[in-house]
Amino acid sequence: MSIASLSDEQAYLHRQFRGMLIVITIAVALGTSSSILGKFIFSAPWDSIEVITSTVFLVFTALLWWLLQHNRLYLASLIFSSLMLLLAAIETARNVAPANWMFVVSLLIAATVLSLPYISSHSFRRLTITTVAIGVGIIGYIAVLQWQSDSALMNPIISTCIVFVGTMFLLWQFSNLHHLLVTSLRGSNTELLALKASLEQQVAERTAELQATLASL
C-alpha cells in the first residue's frame, strides 16, 4: 500500500468511527431525553441517583456532539470511554444479579476497546489502569453482596475477575504492539519520502547536465 492510499484509508476509518459515535450519541441523547419526559408526563417519582445520572448523560452527550462536529476524535473517544465506565458503575449499583454481570463487564471492556486506535500508548495505559481499578472495585462490590446471599456464586465471580483482568492485560499488550507498528511505519514512510526527494533531485541534476551537454554539442 502506498503512502497516499494508507493516509486515505486512515481518514476513511476515522470518518467511519466518527459516524458511529454520532449515531450512538444521538441514541443516548434520545433515550435520556425520553426518560426525563416520561417522568414529567406520567408524574413518576424521581430519585437523586436518577436525576444526577440523567443530567450527567445529557452534559456528556452535548460535549460529545460538539467534539465530533469539530472532529476531535481523541477527546471524544476518551469521553465516550468515561461515559461507559460511569454507566457500568450505575448498572452495578442498580442491579448486582448474575444476569447483569455480562453487561457490566462488556461495558468495561468496550470502554477500553473504543479508544484503542485513537489515543496514544501512554493515554491508553492510564485508561487501562483506570478501567481495571473500576472493574475490580465493581466485581469486589458484587462479591461482597453475593457472599452474604449466596456464597456458591463466588467461583463465577472470581472467574469473571480473572478473565476481565487478563483481557485488559492483553489489550494493553496489543496497544503497545499497535503503536510500535504505527511508529515503525511512519519512520519508514519518512525515509521513503526523503529517498524519493533525493532521487528526484538527482534526476533533475542529471537532466540539467544532459541538456547542457546537448546544447554544447
JOQUIVEN-V275852 format. One record per residue. N is the residue number from 1. RES is the residue in three letters. PSI is psi in degrees with one decimal (999 if undefined). NEAR is the number of other C-alpha atoms within 12 Angstrom. D_CENTER is the distance of its C-alpha to the mean C-alpha in Angstrom with 2 decimals. Layout:
n	res	psi	near	d_center
N	RES	PSI	NEAR	D_CENTER
N	RES	PSI	NEAR	D_CENTER
//
This chain:
n	res	psi	near	d_center
1	MET	132.5	11	26.01
2	SER	170.4	13	27.20
3	ILE	-41.7	19	25.43
4	ALA	-45.8	12	25.62
5	SER	-32.1	11	24.32
6	LEU	-42.7	16	21.36
7	SER	-40.8	16	20.44
8	ASP	-41.0	14	21.08
9	GLU	-39.9	15	18.87
10	GLN	-42.0	18	15.91
11	ALA	-37.8	17	16.70
12	TYR	-42.8	14	17.03
13	LEU	-37.6	17	13.61
14	HIS	-38.8	23	12.16
15	ARG	-38.8	19	14.54
16	GLN	-45.8	17	13.50
17	PHE	-42.8	26	9.80
18	ARG	-42.3	32	11.38
19	GLY	-40.9	19	13.89
20	MET	-44.1	21	11.75
21	LEU	-37.1	33	10.11
22	ILE	-44.0	29	13.75
23	VAL	-46.2	18	15.17
24	ILE	-39.0	21	13.10
25	THR	-43.1	33	13.84
26	ILE	-42.0	23	17.44
27	ALA	-42.8	18	17.67
28	VAL	-43.4	28	16.57
29	ALA	-43.1	27	19.00
30	LEU	-42.8	20	21.74
31	GLY	-44.5	18	21.45
32	THR	-42.8	27	21.64
33	SER	-42.6	23	24.41
34	SER	-36.0	18	26.38
35	SER	-42.7	24	26.27
36	ILE	-44.8	25	27.65
37	LEU	-38.9	16	30.24
38	GLY	-37.5	16	31.29
39	LYS	-40.8	18	32.02
40	PHE	-41.2	13	34.18
41	ILE	-45.6	11	35.95
42	PHE	6.1	12	36.87
43	SER	42.5	11	37.35
44	ALA	151.3	13	35.21
45	PRO	146.2	14	34.97
46	TRP	148.1	18	32.06
47	ASP	161.3	11	30.83
48	SER	-38.7	10	29.32
49	ILE	-41.2	16	25.99
50	GLU	-39.4	22	25.60
51	VAL	-46.5	18	26.56
52	ILE	-42.3	17	24.10
53	THR	-47.6	27	21.23
54	SER	-42.3	30	22.15
55	THR	-45.2	19	22.54
56	VAL	-41.8	24	19.21
57	PHE	-41.0	33	17.43
58	LEU	-39.8	27	19.52
59	VAL	-43.3	22	18.86
60	PHE	-45.9	31	15.06
61	THR	-37.8	32	15.41
62	ALA	-43.4	24	17.96
63	LEU	-41.0	25	15.91
64	LEU	-43.2	35	12.95
65	TRP	-42.4	32	15.71
66	TRP	-43.4	21	17.25
67	LEU	-41.4	24	14.27
68	LEU	-35.2	31	13.65
69	GLN	-27.2	18	17.40
70	HIS	10.6	15	17.46
71	ASN	37.7	22	14.73
72	ARG	75.1	23	12.75
73	LEU	-32.1	34	9.34
74	TYR	-54.2	26	8.56
75	LEU	-36.5	26	9.63
76	ALA	-42.2	33	8.48
77	SER	-38.3	40	4.69
78	LEU	-42.2	36	6.17
79	ILE	-40.0	34	8.67
80	PHE	-37.9	40	7.06
81	SER	-42.2	35	5.74
82	SER	-37.7	32	9.34
83	LEU	-39.2	34	10.78
84	MET	-38.8	35	9.94
85	LEU	-40.9	35	11.46
86	LEU	-42.6	29	14.29
87	LEU	-38.3	32	14.88
88	ALA	-42.4	35	15.19
89	ALA	-40.3	33	17.71
90	ILE	-43.2	26	19.56
91	GLU	-36.2	28	19.93
92	THR	-40.7	32	21.30
93	ALA	-31.7	23	23.71
94	ARG	-39.5	18	24.90
95	ASN	121.1	20	25.44
96	VAL	18.8	30	25.58
97	ALA	150.3	23	27.21
98	PRO	-30.1	23	26.27
99	ALA	-20.8	12	25.28
100	ASN	-9.3	21	22.35
101	TRP	-44.9	32	21.08
102	MET	-41.0	24	19.26
103	PHE	-42.7	23	17.36
104	VAL	-46.1	37	16.43
105	VAL	-37.3	40	15.38
106	SER	-39.7	26	13.34
107	LEU	-41.5	32	11.45
108	LEU	-43.6	43	11.00
109	ILE	-41.8	36	9.85
110	ALA	-33.9	31	7.47
111	ALA	-31.5	34	5.95
112	THR	-44.2	44	5.60
113	VAL	-34.7	29	5.22
114	LEU	-39.6	35	2.48
115	SER	-2.7	36	1.83
116	LEU	-49.2	35	5.17
117	PRO	-6.0	28	7.16
118	TYR	2.2	30	6.84
119	ILE	164.9	29	7.79
120	SER	168.1	25	11.08
121	SER	-39.3	26	12.30
122	HIS	-42.0	16	13.73
123	SER	-38.5	24	10.80
124	PHE	-35.4	34	8.86
125	ARG	-44.6	26	12.25
126	ARG	-39.8	21	12.60
127	LEU	-40.6	37	9.39
128	THR	-44.0	41	10.74
129	ILE	-42.9	21	14.16
130	THR	-43.9	25	13.36
131	THR	-42.4	41	11.84
132	VAL	-43.1	32	14.91
133	ALA	-45.3	21	17.23
134	ILE	-42.0	33	16.26
135	GLY	-45.6	40	16.34
136	VAL	-38.0	30	19.68
137	GLY	-42.0	23	20.98
138	ILE	-46.1	35	20.30
139	ILE	-36.9	41	21.87
140	GLY	-39.6	22	24.70
141	TYR	-43.5	24	25.34
142	ILE	-40.6	36	25.60
143	ALA	-40.7	30	27.86
144	VAL	-44.3	19	30.17
145	LEU	-40.6	22	30.65
146	GLN	-29.8	23	31.14
147	TRP	-33.1	20	33.57
148	GLN	-28.8	13	35.78
149	SER	-43.3	14	35.91
150	ASP	99.5	17	35.55
151	SER	-15.3	16	35.40
152	ALA	-17.4	14	35.19
153	LEU	1.6	23	31.46
154	MET	-37.6	23	30.78
155	ASN	-47.6	15	30.45
156	PRO	-34.6	22	27.63
157	ILE	-45.0	32	25.85
158	ILE	-40.8	22	26.31
159	SER	-41.3	16	25.21
160	THR	-41.7	27	21.98
161	CYS	-42.7	31	21.34
162	ILE	-44.8	19	22.17
163	VAL	-41.9	22	19.95
164	PHE	-49.8	34	16.94
165	VAL	-40.4	28	17.63
166	GLY	-40.8	18	18.41
167	THR	-42.0	25	15.20
168	MET	-39.6	35	13.25
169	PHE	-43.0	23	15.81
170	LEU	-38.8	20	15.48
171	LEU	-38.8	31	11.73
172	TRP	-42.2	32	12.68
173	GLN	-43.1	19	15.58
174	PHE	-37.8	22	13.78
175	SER	-43.6	31	11.56
176	ASN	-45.0	23	14.99
177	LEU	-40.3	18	16.64
178	HIS	-46.8	22	14.16
179	HIS	-32.6	24	14.61
180	LEU	-41.7	16	18.30
181	LEU	-43.7	15	18.71
182	VAL	-42.3	20	17.23
183	THR	-41.6	16	19.47
184	SER	-42.5	14	22.38
185	LEU	-39.6	19	22.06
186	ARG	-39.6	17	22.00
187	GLY	-41.5	15	25.03
188	SER	-40.8	16	26.78
189	ASN	-38.7	20	26.21
190	THR	-43.0	15	27.66
191	GLU	-40.9	15	30.62
192	LEU	-40.7	16	31.20
193	LEU	-40.3	17	31.25
194	ALA	-41.2	14	33.68
195	LEU	-39.8	14	35.81
196	LYS	-43.0	15	35.88
197	ALA	-39.2	14	37.04
198	SER	-42.1	14	39.65
199	LEU	-40.6	14	40.96
200	GLU	-37.6	14	41.23
201	GLN	-41.7	14	43.17
202	GLN	-42.9	14	45.46
203	VAL	-42.1	14	46.12
204	ALA	-41.5	14	46.96
205	GLU	-44.3	14	49.33
206	ARG	-39.9	14	51.04
207	THR	-42.3	14	51.41
208	ALA	-39.8	14	53.01
209	GLU	-43.9	14	55.34
210	LEU	-41.2	14	56.37
211	GLN	-38.4	13	57.04
212	ALA	-39.6	12	59.11
213	THR	-44.4	11	61.05
214	LEU	-39.1	10	61.71
215	ALA	-39.2	9	62.87
216	SER	-35.2	8	65.29
217	LEU	999	7	66.63
//
